[in-house]
């Protein structure tokens, strides 16, 4: 069944305008339009160039704080634009949690275009990861569901596969169990986006350019295979081959990284299929990703 969490605070344009007047008055008179009410954030478009993102619940407030603390430094030299905070909002009497003002991107969510068009984005997404996947310092934000050893996600994945919500569950379980047998990432904990699916990628209208990587709420560090699951979440077979080739030799020191990446794709696809029956777009993403996994012809073995 769907598991869309209820908002713990109601946010409307009047509240956002109050926050802007109090903390960023130079933007307070810009037109303001609500555009999304997701799992973690309310999103408003602010004028032509900005967006305002406010947590819907207390658990997401810490994710916003992580973005404020880490993203400005992590994203300053990336080859692709991001939703890193442009201006930070602080907790106040009007709103108890941190909130952000980010850039607004006029492109198209990559999840809305056919997968065969995404091959054009392979080089750019690989370039983003090759720069972003750097060793993280002590004190990086811990995330219990991203970047961790696969064994720590085993109970959740098995529950989803037993739920009846995941097609071809027996074969999917075999692939998952194969991933569990692989050795863990041998290197240092690398910075991870943590939720690198096509709904968090913005492309140009013609599909030729990756305009931005957005929503770093799952920012953490650990096994890069977590982000490399994008090979199945974003691409078809041709796109996967192009994506892997564009990454070059960065992960060659770990011959099992792509096997674990496929297992991470199983983990994420099963979550989408089990929890998105009230969100047809995310359910479709889970279904398409599962078919890519099941029909894949691995080129890394």
C-alpha positions in Angstrom: 0.0 0.0 0.0 1.0 3.6 -0.4 3.1 5.1 2.4 3.0 8.8 1.6 3.7 10.5 5.0 1.3 13.1 6.2 2.5 16.7 6.5 3.2 17.7 10.1 2.9 21.4 9.3 0.7 23.1 6.8 2.5 25.6 4.5 0.8 28.0 2.1 1.9 31.0 0.1 1.0 33.4 3.0 3.4 31.6 5.3 6.2 31.5 2.7 5.7 35.2 2.0 6.0 36.0 5.7 9.2 34.0 5.9 10.6 35.9 2.9 9.7 39.3 4.4 11.4 38.4 7.7 14.5 36.7 6.4 15.0 37.6 2.7 13.1 40.7 2.0 14.7 41.4 -1.4 12.7 38.4 -2.7 9.5 39.0 -0.8 7.7 40.7 -3.7 8.5 38.1 -6.3 5.5 36.1 -7.6 5.0 32.9 -5.6 3.4 29.7 -6.8 3.0 26.3 -5.1 4.3 23.6 -7.5 4.8 20.4 -5.4 3.9 18.7 -2.2 6.2 15.6 -2.0 7.3 13.1 0.6 9.6 15.4 2.4 9.1 19.0 1.1 6.7 21.7 0.0 8.1 23.4 -3.2 7.1 26.8 -4.4 8.3 28.7 -7.5 9.6 32.1 -6.5 9.8 34.5 -9.4 11.6 33.4 -12.6 14.8 32.1 -11.1 14.2 30.6 -7.6 12.4 27.9 -5.7 11.5 27.7 -2.0 11.8 24.3 -0.4 10.3 23.7 3.1 10.2 20.5 5.1 6.8 18.9 5.6 7.8 16.9 8.7 10.4 16.9 11.4 12.5 14.0 9.9 12.9 16.0 6.7 14.1 19.1 8.6 17.4 17.4 9.4 17.8 16.6 5.7 17.4 20.3 4.9 19.9 21.1 7.6 22.4 18.7 6.0 21.9 20.4 2.6 22.6 23.8 4.2 25.7 22.5 5.9 27.3 20.5 3.2 26.0 21.2 -0.3 27.5 24.7 -1.0 31.0 23.4 -0.7 30.3 20.0 -2.3 28.7 21.4 -5.4 30.8 24.5 -6.2 33.0 22.7 -8.8 30.5 20.2 -10.3 30.0 20.1 -14.1 26.2 20.0 -13.7 24.0 22.5 -11.8 22.3 21.4 -8.6 19.6 22.4 -6.2 22.1 23.4 -3.6 20.8 26.3 -1.4 21.3 29.7 -2.8 20.0 31.3 0.4 19.3 29.5 3.7 16.2 30.0 5.8 16.5 29.6 9.5 14.0 28.3 12.1 11.7 31.1 13.4 8.5 31.7 15.3 6.7 31.4 12.0 8.3 28.1 11.0 10.3 25.9 13.3 12.7 24.2 10.9 15.4 25.2 8.4 14.3 25.9 4.8 16.0 26.7 1.6 15.9 29.0 -1.5 17.4 27.2 -4.5 17.7 27.8 -8.2 14.6 27.1 -10.4 15.3 25.1 -13.5 12.9 25.5 -16.5 13.8 22.1 -18.0 11.9 18.8 -18.1 12.0 16.1 -15.4 13.9 13.3 -17.1 11.3 10.7 -15.8 8.8 12.2 -18.2 10.8 11.3 -21.4 11.3 7.9 -23.0 14.3 6.0 -21.6 15.9 5.6 -25.0 16.4 9.4 -25.1 18.4 9.3 -21.8 21.4 7.8 -23.5 22.3 11.4 -24.5 22.6 12.2 -20.8 25.0 9.3 -19.9 28.3 11.3 -20.3 27.0 14.2 -18.3 25.6 12.1 -15.4 28.9 10.2 -15.3 30.8 13.4 -15.3 28.8 14.6 -12.3 29.4 11.4 -10.4 33.1 11.3 -11.2 33.5 14.7 -9.5 31.0 14.2 -6.7 32.1 10.7 -5.6 35.0 11.9 -3.4 36.0 10.7 0.1 33.8 12.2 2.8 35.3 13.6 6.0 34.3 12.3 9.5 30.9 13.5 10.6 29.2 13.2 7.2 25.4 12.8 7.5 24.5 9.2 8.3 21.6 7.6 6.3 20.3 4.3 7.4 18.9 3.4 3.9 21.6 4.7 1.5 25.2 3.8 1.2 25.1 1.1 3.8 26.1 -2.6 3.3 23.3 -4.4 1.4 22.8 -6.7 4.3 21.3 -3.8 6.3 18.5 -3.5 3.7 17.8 -7.2 3.5 14.8 -7.3 5.8 13.1 -4.4 4.0 13.7 -5.9 0.6 12.5 -9.4 1.6 9.3 -7.9 3.1 8.6 -6.1 -0.2 9.2 -9.2 -2.3 6.8 -11.1 0.0 4.1 -8.4 -0.2 2.8 -9.4 -3.6 3.5 -5.9 -4.9 6.7 -6.8 -6.8 6.2 -8.8 -10.1 8.5 -11.8 -10.8 9.4 -11.8 -7.1 11.2 -15.2 -7.2 13.6 -14.1 -9.9 14.1 -10.7 -8.2 14.9 -12.5 -5.0 17.6 -14.5 -6.7 19.2 -11.3 -8.0 19.0 -9.7 -4.6 20.6 -12.7 -2.9 23.4 -12.7 -5.5 24.1 -9.1 -4.5 24.2 -10.0 -0.8 27.0 -12.5 -1.4 29.3 -9.9 -2.9 32.1 -8.3 -0.9 31.4 -4.8 0.4 32.9 -1.6 -1.0 36.6 -1.8 -0.1 37.4 1.9 -0.3 36.6 5.0 1.8 33.1 6.3 2.2 32.4 8.4 -0.8 29.9 11.3 -1.0 26.6 10.1 -2.4 23.5 11.8 -3.8 21.6 8.9 -2.4 18.4 9.1 -4.6 19.7 9.3 -8.1 16.6 8.5 -10.1 15.2 10.3 -13.2 12.7 12.3 -11.1 15.6 14.0 -9.6 17.3 14.9 -12.9 16.2 17.9 -15.0 17.0 17.9 -18.7 16.5 20.3 -21.5 13.2 20.1 -23.5 14.9 18.4 -26.4 16.4 15.7 -24.1 20.0 16.4 -25.2 21.4 18.0 -22.0 21.4 17.3 -18.3 20.4 20.7 -16.9 20.5 19.9 -13.2 20.7 17.2 -10.5 18.2 18.1 -7.7 16.9 17.0 -4.3 19.9 16.0 -2.2 17.8 15.1 0.8 19.3 11.7 1.0 22.9 13.1 1.0 25.3 10.8 2.8 28.5 8.8 2.2 29.3 5.2 1.7 29.3 2.6 -1.1 29.2 4.3 -4.6 27.1 1.4 -5.9 24.1 3.2 -4.3 24.3 6.0 -6.9 25.5 3.7 -9.7 22.0 2.0 -9.5 21.1 4.9 -11.8 22.3 2.7 -14.6 19.0 0.8 -14.2 16.8 3.6 -12.8 17.6 6.1 -15.6 18.8 4.1 -18.6 18.0 1.3 -21.0 20.6 -1.2 -22.1 22.3 1.1 -24.6 22.3 4.0 -22.0 23.8 1.7 -19.3 26.7 0.8 -21.6 27.3 4.4 -22.4 27.0 5.4 -18.8 29.5 2.8 -17.6 32.0 3.7 -20.4 31.8 7.4 -19.6 32.6 6.7 -15.9 36.0 5.4 -17.0 38.3 3.7 -14.5 37.1 5.3 -11.3 35.6 2.1 -9.9 37.9 -0.4 -11.5 39.5 -1.2 -8.1 36.3 -3.0 -7.1 35.2 -5.7 -9.5 32.0 -6.2 -7.6 30.7 -2.6 -7.7 28.3 -3.2 -10.6 26.9 -6.3 -9.1 26.1 -4.4 -5.9 24.8 -1.5 -8.0 22.3 -3.9 -9.6 21.2 -5.1 -6.1 20.7 -1.4 -5.1 18.5 -1.0 -8.1 16.5 -4.0 -6.9 16.2 -2.3 -3.5 15.0 0.9 -5.0 12.7 -0.6 -7.6 11.0 -2.8 -4.9 10.5 0.3 -2.7 8.9 2.2 -5.6 6.6 -0.7 -6.5 5.6 -1.2 -2.8 5.0 2.4 -1.8 3.8 4.3 -4.8 0.3 3.1 -5.7 -0.9 6.7 -5.0 1.8 8.1 -7.3 1.5 6.6 -10.8 4.7 8.2 -12.1 6.9 6.7 -9.3 5.1 3.3 -9.7 5.9 3.4 -13.4 9.5 4.2 -12.7 9.7 1.2 -10.4 8.1 -1.1 -13.0 10.4 0.1 -15.8 13.4 -0.2 -13.6 12.5 -3.8 -12.6 12.1 -4.7 -16.3 15.5 -3.2 -17.0 17.0 -5.4 -14.3 15.3 -8.5 -15.4 16.2 -8.2 -19.1 19.7 -6.8 -18.6 22.7 -8.3 -20.4 25.6 -7.3 -18.1 28.6 -5.8 -19.8 30.7 -5.6 -16.6 31.3 -9.4 -16.1 
